[in-house]
């Protein structure tokens, strides 16, 4: 193979990687508000909302090489809901997970506006 073959092959790999990172990965996202966490899916696929009362957040950084050296402090976020339908939700590869878990804990501890405390 000559230089042209390597160039086109590497260009094809770059385009497919860019598409997966900046298009496909952005089609599903989490929205955290006081009293509620919502998992939204792009293109009208629906959304799931979870009440934050009794919710527990965990961060896991199992692999030193993957999470610290390559991942810039990434890790897996585990969300455990409470209530009648308890669920354990894993969100892998969350970048800067320590900062994001701290911000999420501040938001889920707040009461939503318009709700009277008892």
Order of alpha helices (4+ residues) and beta strands (2+ residues): alpha-beta-beta-beta-beta-beta-beta-alpha
